[in-house]
Amino acid sequence: MTPRAKAALRTELLFYLSFLAAFAILVGVATSLLALAAAPRQGVVFVVALVALEVGVFVLYGRSLVSRLVLRPLDRVMAAADAVADGDLDARAPDADTRDFATLAERLNRMTDRLLDAQSQLVRSEKLASVGRLAAGVAHEVGNPLGAIGTYVEVLRRRGSDQEVTAGIARELERMDRIVRSLLDYARPHDDPLQPVDAARITAGAFELLRAQGAFHGARAELDVAPHVPPVLGRAHVLEQVLVNLVLNAVDAASPSEGRIVVGARRWAYEPGRAPPVPRRASDPAPAAFPRVAERRPSRVEFAAGQPGALLFVADSGPGVAREDRDKVFEPFYTTKEPGHGTGLGLAIVARAVDEMGGVVWVDAAREGGAAFKMFFPAA
């Protein structure tokens, strides 16, 4: 039941207290008549005794009423507020029976969510900045020795050294060079200003580019761009690179022979603490239903409730991402791939780029059975 559908605290108290007063008058009159009829000489004593008993009963009932409608809900809200003040941002005020305390609990929880969003955004920004500086320093310090080693390898090759050995060294040097370039891509900030971009057109363009290059390797790839996707603030080339990165990861995760990849964009209203109904896709059967567990998604302090914008997603039929790894996969050097098959920087670069463009990125379970990487950008 929503807070608006519940009775107000004032209404509840007035109803119960009016009922209590009317009942007290009726009982008092009936008691007086009964006492005077039963014992005319000692009627006053009986009346006083019975009235005292009734007052005691009414006091206990009123105390129970006030405790149930006021004191207990207030204690629960105060306990939640104290827990948040002590640093427990996971604490939430429980629901209440009356609209006033239910609204108070809802607003306290919303304030806590906003505080958690602000803290998360600050921590994320500081982490991105510190790791970016570290990555730039490491790339610079490692890049120069790598260049020198490459020169020495070329000298050894020209002097007739073992070709297999020099080829192996060159191959490993190339792999290290790719890691260094990834570090530089992660650390390099984008200085060009954000501009309104057509998210639907960029999504379709990235999909067609990869399909023309044969990047899907036989997997069933599908483009699902809904109409009326609003423009968003961003950088067109960066957004295209982000989509290409996510699609290539989906290709690696999906089985080439029978895998499925869906790339899409649609108009969306962002609710970080709710799970809105899963929108149907063009390829879904008519009675399809996809239940979703309400999970808290990353948010930003500038996002309002129901923030309108565009949702971009890349879903696959691979093994998916375990629930405990869904926050870690965007951290630098964290990878679920086997050693030697990934640097752990691809999704970190995606997260940094999305954050710089004012959006958020997260991963859910896909209806195809694998992972669904989703990005939300507010409408421009």
KOLVOMAR-997719 format. One record per residue (C-alpha): residue in three letters; z negated, x negated, y negated. Coordinates in steps of 0.02 Angstrom, whole numbers, padded with zeros to 5 digits, always signed. Layout:
N
alaZXY/...
end
This chain:
380
met+00000+00000+00000/thr+00049-00071-00170/pro-00080-00086-00310/arg+00007+00054-00408/ala-00008+00174-00262/lys-00196+00150-00249/ala-00328+00248-00344/ala-00399+00172-00502/leu-00579+00110-00501/arg-00623+00228-00645/thr-00552+00376-00551/glu-00646+00331-00392/leu-00812+00309-00483/leu-00793+00470-00583/phe-00749+00569-00427/tyr-00893+00505-00323/leu-01020+00513-00464/ser-00968+00691-00510/phe-00983+00740-00328/leu-01152+00655-00320/ala-01217+00744-00477/ala-01157+00915-00420/phe-01232+00890-00248/ala-01396+00832-00326/ile-01409+00988-00435/leu-01373+01103-00288/val-01498+01016-00176/gly-01629+01015-00314/val-01612+01203-00346/ala-01612+01243-00160/thr-01764+01132-00131/ser-01861+01213-00272/leu-01825+01388-00210/leu-01867+01341-00032/ala-02031+01257-00080/leu-02089+01400-00191/ala-02047+01529-00057/ala-02134+01432+00083/ala-02292+01383-00009/pro-02316+01466-00179/arg-02482+01380-00213/gln-02425+01205-00166/gly-02245+01229-00221/val-02255+01104-00364/val-02315+00966-00247/phe-02176+01003-00122/val-02047+01006-00260/val-02105+00838-00329/ala-02106+00759-00155/leu-01936+00826-00106/val-01859+00779-00273/ala-01927+00602-00254/leu-01851+00592-00080/glu-01685+00656-00143/val-01684+00532-00287/gly-01714+00392-00163/val-01569+00452-00055/phe-01454+00466-00205/val-01504+00294-00269/leu-01464+00216-00100/tyr-01298+00309-00093/gly-01254+00257-00271/arg-01299+00077-00234/ser-01188+00080-00080/leu-01048+00159-00182/val-01056+00030-00322/ser-01070-00111-00195/arg-00916-00052-00100/leu-00807-00014-00250/val-00864-00147-00374/leu-00980-00284-00314/arg-00897-00334-00150/pro-00719-00342-00219/leu-00784-00436-00370/asp-00875-00560-00257/arg-00715-00590-00157/val-00612-00619-00314/met-00746-00737-00384/ala-00753-00832-00220/ala-00564-00856-00224/ala-00572-00911-00407/asp-00710-01036-00367/ala-00610-01106-00221/val-00457-01130-00332/ala-00566-01212-00466/asp-00633-01331-00333/gly-00455-01384-00289/asp-00416-01272-00141/leu-00247-01206-00199/asp-00218-01123-00031/ala-00359-00999-00065/arg-00301-00822-00102/ala-00397-00669-00162/pro-00394-00530-00031/asp-00329-00355-00062/ala-00447-00219-00123/asp-00464-00029-00103/thr-00440+00013-00287/arg-00292-00021-00399/asp-00389-00119-00529/phe-00459-00250-00410/ala-00296-00255-00310/thr-00202-00293-00472/leu-00333-00422-00521/ala-00316-00507-00350/glu-00126-00503-00362/arg-00127-00584-00535/leu-00254-00715-00482/asn-00145-00758-00331/arg+00009-00765-00443/met-00083-00883-00561/thr-00130-00992-00413/asp+00050-00994-00353/arg+00109-01047-00526/leu-00023-01183-00529/leu+00033-01241-00357/asp+00214-01241-00415/ala+00171-01344-00568/gln+00071-01468-00465/ser+00208-01481-00333/gln+00342-01506-00464/leu+00239-01641-00551/val+00204-01731-00387/arg+00387-01716-00336/ser+00447-01784-00503/glu+00326-01930-00498/lys+00375-01968-00318/leu+00560-01963-00360/ala+00535-02077-00509/ser+00426-02204-00416/val+00535-02208-00261/gly+00690-02220-00372/arg+00621-02374-00461/leu+00574-02451-00294/ala+00746-02413-00222/ala+00833-02491-00371/gly+00728-02648-00358/val+00752-02665-00171/ala+00940-02635-00186/his+00954-02769-00319/glu+00849-02897-00227/val+00935-02866-00060/gly+01112-02847-00127/asn+01129-03023-00192/pro+01076-03111-00029/leu+01190-02993+00068/gly+01338-03047-00039/ala+01297-03229-00008/ile+01279-03203+00179/gly+01447-03115+00182/thr+01527-03265+00098/tyr+01450-03384+00227/val+01512-03274+00369/glu+01688-03281+00299/val+01675-03471+00290/leu+01617-03480+00471/arg+01762-03367+00524/arg+01890-03480+00438/arg+01815-03635+00521/gly+01849-03561+00691/ser+01677-03498+00741/asp+01657-03374+00883/gln+01752-03218+00828/glu+01638-03101+00924/val+01484-03172+00839/thr+01557-03167+00664/ala+01623-02990+00693/gly+01450-02932+00749/ile+01369-03011+00595/ala+01499-02932+00481/arg+01470-02762+00561/glu+01283-02771+00532/leu+01310-02834+00355/glu+01421-02684+00321/arg+01284-02568+00385/met+01156-02651+00272/asp+01277-02636+00128/arg+01292-02449+00159/ile+01102-02435+00153/val+01097-02531-00011/arg+01231-02419-00086/ser+01131-02267-00030/leu+00977-02337-00115/leu+01076-02360-00275/asp+01143-02182-00262/tyr+00966-02119-00241/ala+00897-02220-00387/arg+01042-02192-00507/pro+01000-02052-00631/his+01137-01937-00693/asp+01145-01943-00882/asp+01289-01821-00911/pro+01226-01653-00976/leu+01216-01497-00871/gln+01355-01372-00899/pro+01396-01200-00829/val+01491-01222-00666/asp+01570-01100-00544/ala+01460-01118-00389/ala+01575-01009-00282/arg+01730-01111-00326/ile+01643-01276-00294/thr+01578-01214-00126/ala+01752-01157-00073/gly+01828-01319-00138/ala+01710-01429-00039/phe+01742-01327+00118/glu+01932-01336+00101/leu+01924-01522+00064/leu+01829-01560+00224/arg+01938-01443+00327/ala+02097-01527+00262/gln+02025-01696+00314/gly+01984-01634+00489/ala+01799-01665+00463/phe+01743-01518+00570/his+01801-01601+00733/gly+01841-01439+00823/ala+01684-01345+00774/arg+01706-01164+00718/ala+01688-01176+00530/glu+01675-01021+00422/leu+01673-00997+00234/asp+01566-00851+00173/val+01575-00836-00016/ala+01519-00666-00081/pro+01594-00590-00239/his+01513-00599-00410/val+01419-00763-00384/pro+01352-00805-00558/pro+01389-00974-00641/val+01246-01098-00640/leu+01199-01251-00743/gly+01244-01410-00651/arg+01364-01554-00628/ala+01520-01504-00533/his+01554-01672-00449/val+01371-01694-00399/leu+01360-01518-00328/glu+01518-01549-00227/gln+01446-01712-00159/val+01286-01621-00111/leu+01383-01488-00016/val+01491-01618+00072/asn+01334-01712+00125/leu+01253-01555+00196/val+01412-01501+00286/leu+01435-01673+00366/asn+01254-01665+00425/ala+01291-01493+00500/val+01444-01564+00589/asp+01335-01700+00665/ala+01205-01571+00721/ala+01326-01442+00792/ser+01412-01469+00959/pro+01596-01507+00920/ser+01663-01403+01065/glu+01566-01244+01039/gly+01468-01271+00879/arg+01472-01157+00729/ile+01456-01201+00545/val+01443-01076+00402/val+01458-01127+00220/gly+01426-00994+00090/ala+01371-00939-00082/arg+01306-00774-00150/arg+01215-00693-00294/trp+01028-00699-00260/ala+00859-00660-00337/tyr+00732-00797-00298/glu+00561-00747-00231/pro+00464-00902-00174/gly+00325-00806-00088/arg+00425-00668-00004/ala+00557-00648+00129/pro+00692-00530+00063/pro+00807-00444+00188/val+00935-00562+00262/pro+01104-00517+00186/arg+01244-00477+00307/arg+01392-00592+00324/ala+01571-00539+00348/ser+01569-00596+00530/asp+01406-00507+00577/pro+01411-00352+00687/ala+01370-00188+00600/pro+01196-00157+00677/ala+01143-00340+00657/ala+00961-00372+00610/phe+00885-00542+00576/pro+00695-00536+00552/arg+00621-00671+00443/val+00443-00733+00428/ala+00377-00736+00249/glu+00352-00919+00204/arg+00316-01001+00039/arg+00468-01091-00026/pro+00473-01229-00157/ser+00480-01166-00334/arg+00479-01224-00513/val+00367-01173-00657/glu+00517-01112-00757/phe+00565-00988-00619/ala+00512-00810-00656/ala+00478-00682-00520/gly+00645-00620-00456/gln+00739-00758-00548/pro+00926-00715-00538/gly+01046-00850-00487/ala+01157-00918-00349/leu+01110-00962-00170/leu+01216-01094-00083/phe+01189-01125+00102/val+01253-01227+00249/ala+01203-01163+00421/asp+01241-01233+00593/ser+01211-01198+00777/gly+01129-01365+00815/pro+00951-01400+00873/gly+00877-01353+00704/val+00731-01430+00611/ala+00554-01411+00678/arg+00437-01313+00564/glu+00324-01465+00539/asp+00473-01571+00484/arg+00549-01450+00357/asp+00461-01529+00208/lys+00475-01708+00270/val+00664-01711+00296/phe+00691-01725+00108/glu+00582-01880+00092/pro+00668-02049+00082/phe+00690-02143+00247/tyr+00629-01996+00351/thr+00755-01950+00485/thr+00755-01853+00648/lys+00905-01948+00713/glu+00897-02088+00840/pro+00874-02267+00774/gly+01036-02336+00707/his+01113-02164+00677/gly+01046-02128+00504/thr+00961-02207+00355/gly+00855-02057+00307/leu+00926-02058+00130/gly+01058-01922+00139/leu+00942-01773+00118/ala+00834-01870-00005/ile+00988-01895-00115/val+01025-01708-00098/ala+00847-01661-00149/arg+00850-01778-00299/ala+01019-01713-00359/val+00966-01530-00341/asp+00803-01564-00431/glu+00893-01649-00576/met+01007-01497-00593/gly+00858-01379-00607/gly+00868-01304-00432/val+00768-01307-00271/val+00820-01346-00093/trp+00737-01302+00071/val+00778-01277+00255/asp+00755-01120+00361/ala+00799-01073+00538/ala+00980-01015+00545/arg+01036-00857+00632/glu+01164-00969+00721/gly+01018-01054+00808/gly+01009-01216+00709/ala+00959-01260+00531/ala+01008-01174+00369/phe+00996-01285+00216/lys+00985-01178+00060/met+00995-01218-00125/phe+00952-01101-00267/phe+01006-01125-00448/pro+00961-01006-00590/ala+01106-00913-00670/ala+01175-00999-00823/
end
